[in-house]
Amino acid sequence: MSKTIILSNRLPLQINIKENKLQVIPSVGGLATGLKSFHRDGDSIWIGWSGLTTEEIPEDLLEEVHTEARKEACVAVNFTSKEIDGFYYGFSNRSIWPLFHYFMEFTEWEADNWETYKNVNQKYADKVVEHYKEGDTIWVHDYQLLLVPNMIRQKEPDAIIGFFNHIPFPSYEVFRTIPWREEILIGMLGANLIGFHTYDYERHFLSSVSRILRRQVDFNEVVLPNRLVKVDSFPMGIDYDKFEQAALAHQERSSEKESELQQRLNHHRIKSPDSKLILSIDRLDYTKGIAHRLRAFEYFLEKYPQYVEKIRLVMLAVPSRSDVPQYQLLKKEIDELVGRINGKFATVNWIPIWYFYRSMPFENLIDLYTSCNIALLTPIRDGMNLVAKEYIATRTDQTGVLILSEMAGSSEEMYEALIINPNNFEQIANSIHQAIQMPKEEQIRRNTFLQKRLKRYNVEKWAQDFMKALQKTYENKPAYEAIPVSKEEEEKFLKRFSKAKNRVFFLDYDGTLVNFVDKPEDAKPDKQLLDLITTLNELKKTKVVLISGRDKETLGTWWKDVPVELIAEHGVWIRKTGKNWQLNEKVSNDWMEMVRPVIETFCDRTPGTFIEEKNYSLAWHYRKADPDLGEKRANELSNVLKQLTSNHGLSVLEGNKVLEIKTSGVNKGKAASKLLMQKNFDFIFAIGDDWTDEFLFKELPDSAISIKVGLKKTAATYFVRETEGVRKLLNQFIEYD
């Protein structure tokens, strides 16, 4: 029976050692809560770090750690303190975390940390492979494990792998600054499905893939040589029922059972019944905008002095990464700001800020959520921000006002909140004033919509939706007309080949026999390819025809020592074996002077593009252009050229990152048909990669073997995934003969 393998940096367990005894309790909240139904109810295992380094675990307790983890269907991965320093505290939290949150000034790039990050990711991947069985589903989580999907894919090429990134994904302009950007993108693309919280993060990722890796992106799919990767957004929810029920139970609690914090909050409400409490809860992190929030609150008190002694900011800052210098400086800054603001505005009976620097148990969080009239959450950049959702879930009487930063992922779902720019103190101050003045009826109206949405799309629904989408990527594979060339199909080809009396191979060049390069002149055939084609052409009863869009001079020079037949410029020129080049079609190039200035204008407007001038055609290459701009300009140029050339007997061919203008009626299909009329071939084999080869596939008889290179819709009968597969297949014919 297949199972789900969940992989995250940490296990959903808190493992501690006290007095040489092991303490293991389940983690609460976040990912652990979101995936508990899969983990608890289904057949699954959870792989992750125990939270203790190998130096911290006594040798006699090491096996017990693994045993206790296994009782909870978990598998612990062990790391040394040096590995954790380089992987977690180093690359994850001093490189990826600040950069992905746009704090480039805090980003550190240490080669040693990168090497450790790679090695630790490999250990995680190896542990997954160790427990993987065919049919299992793998779900990898978050920025600490960006390389893992592809590492698993290398060992298990047919595995179903999902990856979810729980923090923002930065724009291309920011992401491109990473020294190892290609490796990170390739690592993530090992997954079948990549998930983000918001469409913006999804869009940024696809933009980086398109611009850095130069991979084709079709809507939300990345086209790889051998498969498609789907990218989508899944906004993470909370355990809504848990917070709602906790709030309801809180209301029923007798005064004797109230916490000390709740009693203090009650005392405040009795003493100042008309005053308002503003709640601020965050991890102490520079991404949360805590210092900005304090300055905005100070500005509010200056602008609206009538609220002195009538409002209080209850601020909880949970300690985080206290050994990192930036966090130490942030703690110092916040301490000083709180002290200055309290000193500036405090009266004998009132201080404006209650400041807690500590973790609080769940019970106290409910105390704060249910007692505070306003929640003020102003992160400068936040992947989601679940505190906003938790606050709304606990407002069982549907009162309360949420002020939320537009930079938080959750703001896209919670537009009934008061959405603010965290850098605009004027807007924050005015929003606090609006929240204080907001009628109860409006609060209820806004929160009714929010609660319905959050209850419907809770954390379990988030997990279920992701897993369903992941399964669909595998079950509902794209429907291509072409059939993949399997071992069985190869056997059929070879048998037909061996029985044939006259064989012909029509072989495209760029994208088929060689991979695409930025400059066309750099695609010269290597010795291995020259030997391969030479040997294939020397087989008895076999003719090899290279049929390409290349100009005759280049094609003829590269293949001058190989006696194959050459067809250049899509059929304009032909060089028969042992003969000179001759025109294969009646064409002219008088039109070029009219068309060239138009294309030159587009070259000037589109950096990275250039014109390739052939004898009887002009080609505009945009492979090196910005992908989005290149596609936009290609559409514009295509429309302009079609209008310009419609009455001149010309046509526009749209190839792979190239537009070519040539005489109408000249194409590879017509050229191949002429050649086929000269002899009765009983084995016809044709292979190509782009739209110019579709003319060839359509003109060939039904008995021909036509093959497309890549996952694309085509008139060909079969497809192979990449150029490497083309060479392997051609070698099979040589070895079989």
C-alpha positions in Angstrom: 0.0 0.0 0.0 1.4 3.4 -1.0 2.1 6.0 1.7 2.7 9.7 2.1 6.2 10.8 3.0 6.2 14.3 4.6 9.6 16.0 4.8 10.3 19.2 6.7 13.3 20.7 8.5 11.9 19.8 11.9 9.8 16.9 13.1 6.3 17.7 14.5 7.7 16.7 17.9 9.4 18.6 20.7 12.2 16.3 21.9 14.1 17.3 25.0 16.6 15.6 27.4 16.3 16.4 31.1 18.3 14.5 33.7 19.4 12.0 31.0 15.7 11.2 30.3 14.0 11.8 27.0 10.8 13.9 26.8 8.8 13.7 23.6 5.6 15.7 23.1 3.8 16.7 19.8 4.3 20.1 18.4 1.4 22.5 18.3 0.4 24.8 15.4 1.7 25.6 12.0 2.7 22.7 9.7 2.3 20.1 12.4 -1.4 21.0 12.8 -2.0 21.4 9.1 -0.8 17.9 8.2 -2.0 16.0 11.3 -4.9 14.4 9.4 -2.6 13.0 6.7 0.0 12.0 9.3 -2.4 10.6 11.9 -5.2 9.1 9.8 -3.4 8.0 6.7 -0.5 5.6 6.0 2.4 8.1 6.3 5.7 8.9 7.8 7.2 12.3 8.7 11.0 12.8 8.2 12.9 15.7 9.8 15.5 16.8 12.3 14.9 16.0 15.9 16.0 19.4 17.1 19.0 18.0 18.9 22.5 17.8 17.5 24.5 14.6 17.7 26.7 16.2 20.4 23.6 16.9 22.5 22.3 13.4 22.5 24.1 11.0 24.9 25.2 7.9 23.1 23.0 5.7 25.2 19.9 7.7 24.2 20.5 7.9 20.5 18.6 4.8 19.7 15.8 5.8 22.0 15.4 9.1 20.1 14.7 7.1 16.9 12.5 4.6 18.7 10.3 7.4 20.3 10.1 9.1 16.9 9.0 5.9 15.2 6.2 5.5 17.7 4.8 8.8 16.3 5.3 7.6 12.7 8.4 9.9 12.4 11.9 9.3 11.2 14.6 11.4 12.8 17.6 12.7 10.8 20.7 13.4 12.8 23.1 16.3 12.2 26.2 17.7 13.9 26.3 21.1 15.4 28.6 22.2 12.6 26.1 21.0 10.0 23.2 22.9 11.7 25.3 26.0 12.0 26.1 26.0 8.3 22.8 24.7 7.0 20.2 26.2 9.4 21.7 29.2 11.1 24.0 29.9 8.2 22.6 29.5 4.7 18.9 29.1 5.6 18.6 32.0 8.0 21.4 34.4 7.0 21.0 34.0 3.2 17.7 32.7 2.0 15.5 34.1 4.8 16.6 37.8 4.5 16.8 37.7 0.7 13.4 36.1 0.2 11.9 38.8 2.5 13.7 41.6 0.5 16.2 42.4 3.3 19.2 42.3 1.0 21.4 44.3 3.3 21.2 41.4 5.8 22.1 38.8 3.3 25.3 36.9 3.6 26.8 34.6 0.9 29.3 32.2 2.4 30.6 29.4 0.1 31.1 27.1 3.1 27.5 27.6 4.3 26.3 26.8 0.8 28.3 23.6 0.6 26.9 22.6 4.0 23.4 23.4 2.9 23.8 21.2 -0.2 25.2 18.3 1.9 22.4 18.5 4.5 19.8 18.6 1.7 21.4 15.5 0.3 21.1 13.8 3.7 17.4 14.6 3.8 16.9 13.4 0.3 18.8 10.1 1.0 16.6 9.5 4.0 13.5 9.9 1.9 14.8 7.6 -0.8 15.7 5.0 1.9 12.0 4.9 3.0 10.5 5.4 -0.5 8.6 2.7 -2.3 7.0 2.9 -5.8 3.7 4.6 -5.6 4.5 6.7 -2.5 3.7 10.4 -2.5 6.4 12.8 -1.2 5.7 16.3 0.1 8.7 18.5 0.8 8.3 21.7 2.8 10.0 25.1 2.9 13.1 27.1 2.2 15.5 25.0 4.2 15.0 22.1 1.6 15.0 23.9 -1.7 17.4 21.4 -3.3 15.7 18.2 -2.0 13.1 17.7 -4.8 15.6 17.3 -7.6 18.0 15.2 -5.4 15.1 12.8 -4.9 14.3 12.9 -8.6 17.8 11.9 -9.5 17.4 8.7 -7.5 13.7 8.1 -8.1 12.8 9.6 -11.5 9.2 8.5 -11.5 8.4 9.6 -7.9 5.4 11.9 -7.2 7.0 14.9 -5.5 5.3 18.0 -4.1 7.1 21.1 -2.8 5.6 23.9 -0.8 7.4 27.2 0.0 6.0 28.8 3.2 7.8 32.1 2.9 7.6 34.7 0.1 9.4 34.1 -3.2 11.1 37.3 -4.3 10.9 39.0 -7.7 13.4 38.1 -10.4 15.4 41.2 -9.8 16.1 40.2 -6.2 16.4 36.4 -6.7 18.9 36.8 -9.5 21.5 38.2 -7.0 21.9 34.7 -5.4 25.3 33.2 -6.5 23.8 29.7 -6.8 20.4 30.8 -8.3 20.4 28.1 -11.1 21.0 25.3 -8.6 18.2 26.4 -6.4 15.7 26.7 -9.2 16.7 23.3 -10.6 16.4 21.8 -7.1 12.8 23.1 -6.8 11.9 21.9 -10.3 12.5 18.4 -9.2 8.9 18.4 -7.9 5.8 17.7 -9.9 3.9 20.5 -8.2 5.4 23.6 -6.5 3.1 25.5 -4.2 3.1 29.1 -2.9 0.8 31.0 -0.6 -0.1 33.7 -3.2 -0.2 34.2 -6.9 2.5 36.9 -6.6 5.0 34.5 -5.2 4.0 32.0 -7.9 4.5 34.6 -10.6 7.9 35.7 -9.3 9.1 32.0 -9.3 7.9 31.5 -12.9 9.6 34.7 -14.0 12.9 33.6 -12.5 12.6 30.2 -14.1 11.9 31.8 -17.5 14.7 34.4 -17.2 17.4 32.5 -15.5 17.0 28.9 -16.7 15.4 30.0 -20.0 12.8 27.3 -19.6 9.5 27.7 -21.5 6.6 28.7 -19.2 3.1 28.0 -20.4 0.6 29.7 -18.0 1.5 28.0 -14.7 3.5 25.1 -16.1 7.2 24.9 -16.7 8.2 22.8 -19.7 11.2 20.6 -19.0 12.8 18.3 -21.6 11.2 15.2 -20.1 8.2 16.4 -18.1 6.0 19.3 -17.0 6.1 21.0 -13.6 2.9 22.7 -12.4 3.2 25.8 -10.2 0.1 27.0 -8.2 -0.9 29.1 -5.2 -2.5 27.5 -2.1 -3.2 30.1 0.7 -2.6 28.2 4.0 -5.4 28.3 6.5 -5.5 27.7 10.2 -7.2 25.1 12.4 -10.3 27.3 12.6 -12.3 25.0 14.9 -9.5 24.8 17.4 -9.4 28.5 17.9 -13.1 29.0 17.7 -13.8 26.3 20.3 -11.0 27.6 22.5 -12.6 31.1 22.4 -16.0 29.7 23.3 -14.6 27.7 26.2 -12.8 30.8 27.3 -16.1 32.6 27.6 -17.6 29.9 29.8 -14.7 29.8 32.2 -15.4 30.9 35.7 -13.4 33.8 37.2 -11.6 31.4 39.6 -10.2 29.5 36.6 -9.1 32.5 34.6 -5.4 33.0 34.0 -3.4 35.7 35.7 -3.1 37.5 32.4 -6.9 37.4 31.8 -7.5 38.8 35.3 -5.2 41.7 34.6 -7.0 42.3 31.3 -10.3 42.2 33.1 -9.1 44.7 35.7 -8.1 47.1 32.9 -11.6 46.8 31.3 -13.4 47.4 34.6 -11.2 50.4 35.4 -11.4 51.9 31.9 -14.6 50.5 30.2 -14.3 53.0 27.3 -10.7 52.4 26.5 -9.5 50.1 23.7 -6.8 47.5 23.6 -4.7 47.1 20.5 -3.0 43.7 20.1 0.4 43.2 18.4 1.8 39.6 18.3 4.9 38.6 16.3 8.1 36.6 16.4 10.9 39.1 17.1 12.0 39.3 13.4 13.0 42.2 11.2 10.5 41.1 8.6 7.6 41.8 11.0 7.9 45.6 11.0 7.7 45.8 14.8 9.9 49.0 15.0 7.8 50.6 12.3 4.7 49.7 14.2 5.9 51.3 17.3 6.8 54.5 15.5 3.4 54.6 13.8 1.7 54.1 17.2 3.8 57.0 18.6 2.7 59.1 15.6 -1.0 58.1 16.3 -0.7 59.4 19.9 0.8 62.7 18.6 -1.9 63.2 16.0 -4.8 62.1 18.1 -3.9 63.2 21.7 -7.6 62.7 22.7 -6.8 59.0 23.0 -4.1 59.3 25.6 -5.2 57.1 28.6 -8.0 55.7 26.4 -6.0 53.2 24.4 -3.1 50.8 25.0 -0.9 48.7 22.8 -0.5 45.1 24.1 2.7 43.9 22.4 3.9 40.3 22.5 7.3 39.7 20.8 8.3 36.0 20.8 12.1 35.5 21.1 13.7 34.3 17.8 17.3 33.6 16.6 18.7 35.6 19.5 22.2 34.6 18.5 22.0 36.4 15.2 23.5 40.0 15.3 20.6 41.6 13.3 18.1 40.1 15.8 20.1 41.4 18.8 20.2 44.9 17.3 16.4 44.7 16.6 15.7 43.6 20.3 17.8 46.6 21.5 15.9 49.0 19.1 12.5 47.7 20.2 13.4 47.9 23.9 14.5 51.5 23.4 11.5 52.5 21.4 9.1 51.0 24.0 10.9 52.8 26.8 11.0 56.1 24.9 7.3 56.0 24.0 6.2 55.0 27.5 8.4 57.7 29.0 7.0 60.3 26.6 3.3 59.6 27.0 2.8 57.8 30.3 0.7 59.3 33.1 0.4 58.4 36.8 -2.4 55.9 36.0 -1.5 54.8 32.4 1.3 53.6 30.2 0.7 53.3 26.5 2.5 50.0 25.8 2.4 46.7 27.6 5.4 44.9 26.3 6.0 41.1 26.7 9.2 39.6 25.4 8.5 35.9 25.8 6.7 32.9 24.5 3.1 32.4 25.8 1.1 29.3 26.2 -1.9 28.7 24.0 -4.3 29.7 26.8 -2.7 33.1 27.1 -2.9 33.7 23.3 -6.7 33.1 23.6 -6.8 35.6 26.5 -5.2 38.2 24.3 -7.2 37.4 21.1 -10.6 37.6 22.9 -9.8 40.6 25.0 -8.2 43.1 22.5 -10.5 45.2 20.5 -8.1 45.8 17.6 -5.3 43.6 16.1 -2.5 45.6 14.5 -0.3 43.5 12.3 2.1 45.4 10.1 4.8 43.1 8.7 7.1 44.6 6.1 7.1 41.2 4.3 5.3 38.1 5.4 4.6 34.8 3.5 1.2 34.5 5.0 0.7 35.7 8.7 -1.6 33.2 10.4 -2.0 35.5 13.5 -4.4 37.6 11.5 -6.5 34.5 10.8 -6.3 33.3 14.4 -7.5 36.6 15.8 -10.6 36.6 13.5 -11.4 33.0 14.4 -11.5 33.8 18.1 -13.9 36.7 17.7 -17.0 34.6 18.4 -19.3 37.7 18.8 -17.9 38.9 15.5 -16.7 42.2 16.9 -13.1 43.4 16.7 -11.1 45.1 13.9 -8.1 43.8 12.1 -5.5 46.2 10.7 -3.3 44.3 8.3 -0.3 45.0 6.2 -0.7 44.6 2.5 2.7 43.0 2.5 1.3 39.9 4.3 0.2 37.0 2.1 -3.0 36.8 4.1 -4.1 40.3 3.0 -5.1 38.9 -0.4 -7.8 36.8 1.3 -8.7 39.2 4.1 -9.7 42.3 2.2 -12.5 43.1 4.6 -9.7 44.1 7.1 -8.3 47.6 7.1 -5.4 47.1 4.7 -2.4 49.4 5.2 1.1 50.0 3.8 3.4 49.3 6.8 5.7 52.2 5.7 2.9 54.8 5.7 2.6 56.0 9.3 -0.1 58.5 8.3 -2.2 55.7 7.0 -1.6 53.4 10.0 -2.5 56.2 12.4 -5.7 57.0 10.5 -6.6 53.3 10.4 -6.3 53.0 14.1 -8.6 56.0 14.5 -11.0 54.4 12.0 -10.9 51.1 14.0 -11.7 52.9 17.3 -14.6 54.7 15.7 -15.9 51.8 13.7 -19.6 51.0 14.6 -20.3 47.5 16.0 -22.6 46.7 13.0 -19.8 47.3 10.6 -17.3 45.2 12.6 -19.8 42.3 12.5 -20.5 42.7 8.8 -16.8 42.6 8.0 -16.0 39.7 10.3 -18.9 37.7 9.1 -17.4 37.5 5.7 -13.9 36.8 7.0 -15.0 34.0 9.4 -17.0 32.2 6.7 -14.1 32.3 4.3 -11.5 31.2 7.0 -13.8 28.4 8.3 -14.3 27.1 4.8 -10.7 27.2 3.7 -9.0 25.9 6.8 -5.6 24.3 7.2 -7.0 20.8 6.4 -8.6 22.0 3.2 -5.3 23.6 2.3 -3.5 20.3 2.7 -6.2 18.4 0.9 -6.2 20.8 -2.0 -2.5 20.6 -2.4 -2.4 16.8 -2.3 -5.3 16.5 -4.8 -3.5 18.9 -7.2 -0.3 16.8 -6.7 -2.1 13.6 -7.6 -3.6 15.2 -10.7 -0.2 16.1 -12.0 0.5 12.4 -12.1 -2.9 10.9 -12.9 -4.0 13.4 -15.5 -0.8 13.7 -17.5 -1.1 16.2 -20.5 -2.9 14.6 -23.4 -0.4 14.8 -26.3 -1.3 13.4 -29.7 2.2 11.9 -30.0 3.2 8.6 -28.3 6.4 8.4 -26.3 9.1 6.3 -27.8 9.3 3.4 -25.5 11.4 0.3 -25.6 8.6 -1.6 -27.3 8.2 1.1 -30.0 12.0 1.1 -30.6 11.8 -2.6 -31.2 9.0 -2.0 -33.8 11.1 0.6 -35.5 14.2 -1.6 -35.6 12.3 -4.5 -37.1 10.8 -2.4 -39.9 14.3 -0.9 -40.4 15.9 -4.3 -40.8 13.3 -5.5 -43.4 13.3 -2.4 -45.5 15.0 -2.3 -48.9 15.3 1.5 -49.1 15.6 3.7 -46.0 15.6 7.5 -45.6 16.2 9.6 -42.5 15.0 13.2 -42.5 16.9 14.9 -39.6 16.4 18.4 -38.4 19.5 20.0 -36.9 19.0 22.7 -34.2 17.0 21.5 -31.2 17.1 17.9 -32.6 20.7 16.8 -33.2 22.1 19.6 -31.0 20.7 21.7 -28.2 19.9 25.3 -28.8 22.6 27.9 -28.0 22.4 31.7 -27.6 24.4 32.3 -30.8 23.5 30.1 -33.9 27.2 30.0 -35.0 28.1 28.2 -31.7 26.0 25.1 -32.6 28.8 23.5 -34.7 28.5 19.6 -34.7 30.8 17.8 -32.3 32.9 14.9 -33.3 30.5 12.4 -31.7 27.7 13.7 -33.9 29.8 13.8 -37.0 30.8 10.2 -36.5 27.2 9.2 -35.7 25.7 10.7 -38.9 28.6 9.4 -41.0 28.2 5.9 -39.8 24.4 6.0 -40.2 24.8 7.3 -43.8 27.2 4.5 -44.6 24.7 1.8 -43.8 23.6 -0.1 -46.9 20.3 0.9 -48.4 20.2 4.0 -46.2 20.1 7.7 -47.2 20.5 10.5 -44.5 19.1 13.9 -45.2 19.8 16.9 -42.9 16.8 19.2 -43.4 17.3 22.5 -41.7 16.5 26.2 -41.6 20.2 27.0 -41.6 21.8 28.9 -44.4 23.6 26.8 -47.0 27.0 28.3 -46.3 27.0 27.3 -42.6 25.4 23.9 -43.2 27.7 23.2 -46.1 30.8 24.1 -44.2 29.9 22.1 -41.1 29.1 19.0 -43.1 31.5 19.3 -46.0 33.3 16.1 -45.1 30.2 14.0 -44.5 28.5 12.7 -47.7 24.9 13.3 -46.5 22.3 15.1 -48.5 21.6 18.6 -47.2 18.5 20.7 -47.5 18.9 24.3 -46.3 16.7 27.3 -45.5 13.7 25.1 -45.1 13.9 23.7 -48.6 15.2 26.6 -50.7 18.6 24.9 -51.3 19.6 21.3 -51.8 23.1 19.7 -51.9 22.9 16.2 -53.2 25.6 13.8 -52.2 28.8 14.6 -54.2 27.1 17.6 -55.9 27.2 21.4 -55.5 24.4 23.5 -54.0 21.4 24.2 -56.2 18.1 26.0 -55.9 15.3 23.7 -55.0 12.6 26.3 -55.4 12.0 29.3 -57.6 12.5 32.2 -55.1 13.8 35.8 -55.0 15.2 38.1 -52.4 14.1 41.4 -53.8 11.8 41.9 -50.9 14.5 41.9 -48.2 15.3 45.6 -48.6 11.7 46.4 -47.8 11.5 44.1 -44.8 14.9 44.4 -43.2 14.4 48.0 -41.8 11.2 46.8 -40.0 13.0 44.0 -38.3 16.0 46.3 -37.5 13.5 48.6 -35.6 12.5 45.7 -33.4 16.1 44.8 -32.8 16.8 48.3 -31.6 13.8 48.2 -29.3 14.5 44.7 -28.0 17.9 44.1 -26.4 19.4 40.7 -27.0 17.8 40.2 -30.4 19.5 40.1 -33.8 18.9 39.4 -37.5 20.3 36.4 -39.3 20.4 37.1 -43.0 20.2 34.0 -45.3 20.2 33.9 -49.1 16.4 34.0 -49.4 15.1 34.6 -45.9 15.5 36.8 -42.9 15.4 35.4 -39.3 14.8 37.5 -36.2 16.3 35.6 -33.2 15.1 36.5 -29.6 16.5 33.7 -27.5 18.7 36.0 -25.5 16.0 38.7 -25.0 14.0 39.1 -21.8 11.5 36.2 -22.1 8.4 38.3 -21.5 9.5 41.2 -23.7 10.8 38.8 -26.3 7.4 37.1 -26.6 5.6 40.4 -26.7 7.8 41.8 -29.4 7.6 38.6 -31.4 3.8 38.8 -31.5 4.0 42.5 -32.5 6.6 41.8 -35.2 4.7 38.8 -36.5 1.5 40.8 -36.9 3.4 43.7 -38.6 5.2 41.3 -41.0 2.1 39.4 -41.9 0.4 42.7 -42.9 3.4 43.9 -44.7 4.1 40.7 -46.7 0.6 39.5 -47.4 0.6 40.8 -50.9 4.2 39.9 -51.7 4.1 36.1 -51.7 5.9 35.9 -48.4 5.1 34.0 -45.2 6.2 34.2 -41.5 7.4 31.0 -39.8 7.3 31.0 -36.0 10.1 28.7 -34.8 11.8 28.2 -31.4 12.5 31.7 -30.3 12.9 32.8 -33.9 10.7 34.4 -36.6 11.6 33.7 -40.1 10.3 35.5 -43.2 10.6 33.6 -46.5 8.8 33.0 -49.8 5.4 31.3 -49.3 5.1 27.7 -50.3 8.7 26.9 -49.4 8.9 24.5 -46.5 10.5 21.2 -45.3 7.4 19.2 -46.2 7.5 20.2 -49.8 11.3 19.6 -50.1 10.9 16.2 -48.6 8.1 15.3 -50.9 10.2 16.1 -54.0 12.9 13.8 -52.7 10.5 11.0 -51.9 9.2 11.1 -55.5 12.7 10.1 -56.8 12.8 6.7 -55.2 10.4 4.1 -53.6 11.4 4.3 -49.9 9.8 1.7 -47.7 11.3 3.0 -44.5 10.8 6.7 -43.9 12.0 8.3 -40.6 11.7 12.0 -39.8 12.5 13.9 -36.6 12.3 17.5 -35.6 11.6 19.9 -32.7 9.6 23.0 -33.8 6.8 24.3 -35.9 8.9 24.4 -39.1 9.1 20.6 -38.8 5.3 20.3 -38.7 5.2 20.8 -42.5 7.5 17.8 -42.8 5.4 15.6 -40.6 2.1 16.5 -42.4 3.5 15.8 -45.9 5.0 12.4 -45.1 2.9 9.2 -45.9 1.0 7.6 -43.1 3.5 4.7 -43.0 6.4 7.1 -42.1 7.8 7.2 -38.6 7.6 10.8 -37.5 9.0 12.0 -34.1 8.8 15.3 -32.3 11.5 16.3 -29.9 10.0 17.6 -26.6 6.6 17.6 -25.0 4.6 19.6 -27.5 1.4 19.3 -29.5 2.4 17.9 -32.9 1.3 16.2 -36.1 4.1 13.6 -35.5 3.2 10.1 -34.4 5.8 9.8 -31.6 7.9 12.0 -29.4 11.2 11.8 -27.5 12.0 14.0 -24.6 15.4 15.6 -25.5 18.3 15.7 -28.0 20.2 13.1 -26.0 17.3 10.7 -26.7 17.6 11.4 -30.5 21.2 10.4 -30.6 20.6 7.3 -28.6 17.8 6.3 -30.9 19.9 6.8 -34.1 22.7 4.7 -32.5 20.2 1.9 -32.0 19.7 1.7 -35.8 23.5 1.5 -36.3 23.9 -1.2 -33.7 20.9 -3.2 -35.0 22.0 -3.2 -38.7 
